[in-house]
Every structure is written in C-alpha cells, then in structure tokens.
Amino acid sequence: MSTTVENIQRQISENPILIYMKGTPQLPQCGFSAQTVQALMACGERFAFVNVLDNPDIRAELPKVANWPTFPQLWVEGELVGGCDIVVEMYQSGELEPLIKDAAARAQASEGDGDA
C-alpha cells in the first residue's frame, strides 16, 4: 500500500469532520468546493480540510480510495457523505446539521476520555 493511501486513511480516521476540497475554506478554488464549505460552515462546527490542489498525490489517489471521482468530498466519522450536490441537498433538507453536530459532540466527548 502506498504512503499516500495510508496518509488518506489516517486523515479520514483522525478527523471526525473532513472535507477534501479545491482551495481552502477561506479561499475555495472552485464553485462546488465553495458551496460545500458554505453548507458545512453554516452548521457551526470546526472541521478539517485538505486542499487537493496543494496535494496532487492525494488528488490522484483519493478517488480510488473513496470510489468517488470528484471533489469536494465530505467525510464524517470515517464515512464518505458525498460531494457538493449531496451535501447542499442535506443542508437544505436539514439532515446535514445534526450529522455534523453529532460527530463534533462525539469527537469532543472522546477527547476527554483519555483515549486520544
């Protein structure tokens, strides 16, 4: 297994809320990343991000790992939630915020139990 794949798996396992995107949350480099990050930020919880434009190895390998060809990709608690359309749809339907808040609450709870 390549170190890039191991790195991706580590990022996904260590970050309860993670978005792989083009650009950064403050400066998205594509409209789909911008829309996804806006929906995520509206949920009011901290999240990690990886700028795939700065990480061409991750940009090349992640679609194979995720079996999802495009960016952005939102991962919550080790599971791929989806890309822009899915995340925005979930936000509009009210499904995204509880998912994000629950993941953030579980992450905070586990930080306090000595397992970290």
N, C-alpha and C positions, 0 to 999 in steps of 0.2 A: 504494500500500500504506500502511496506516495505521501510525502510530508505535507503536501498541500491538502490532500483529503483528510489527513489526521488533524491538521490545523482547522479545517472547516468543522469537523466533528467536535473538536474541542470548543470552538467558538459557540456552536449551537448548544452544547451541553452546559457551558459555563454562563450563558446569558439567557435568562428566562424570557426576555423580550428582545429580539434581534431582527434588524432589517438589513438585508443586503441591498444596496441601492447604488445608483449612479450619482455621485456627488456626496454632499453631507446634508444633514437635516437643515442647517442654516443656508446652504447653497446647493440645492438639488440641481443636477445637470441634465435632467430630462423631466418632462411633464408628468410621466407616470410615477416617478420617484417623488416628485413634489406633491402630487395628490395623495399618495400613500402616506407620506410622512405627515401631511396636514391632518389626516384622519387619526393617525397614531398620536400625534401631539395633542389633539383635542381630547384624548382620553385622560390626559393629565398625569401620566406615569413616566418615570425615566425608562429609557430603552437604549440598548447598544446599537451601533451601526457599523457596517463595513462598507467603505467606498470601493466598489469593484473597479472603478476607473484607475484607482491607485494600486490595485492588486490584480494584475492581469492573470496571474496563475489561479486565483480564486474565481475570477470571472469565467475562466475556461473550464474549471473543474466542477463548480457548484451545480450547474445544470445537470451534470451526470449524477452527482450525489443525490440531488433533490428530485431527479426525474421531472424537472420543471425548466423549460428552456429560456425563460425571460427574466428580466429584473424590472422592478424590485421583487424581493421575496421576503415575506414576513414569517418569522419563526417564533412560536410561543411554546415555551416549555418543551423544546426538542421536536416539536411537530411543525411541519410546513402548513401555514394557514393559507397562503396563496399570494397572488400578485395584486396589482393595482385594482382591477375590476372587483375582485372578491373582497378585498379589504374595504374599499369605498362602499360597496353594497352592504357589507356587515356593519359598517359605521352608520349608514343611513337607516338600516333596519333596527339599530340599537343592540346588535349582537356583539360588536367589537369591544365596546367599553367594559362590559362585565368580564369578558375574556381577559382583557389587558389588566384590569384592576385585580382580578382573582390571582393572576400569575404574579403580579407585583406583590400582593399581600403574602402569597406562599413563599416567595423569594425572601421577603423581609423576615418572615417567621423562621425560615430555615437558617438564616444568617445568625439568628440569636440562639440556636440550639447546640452550638459547638461543633457541628459537622463541617463547617467551612474550612 
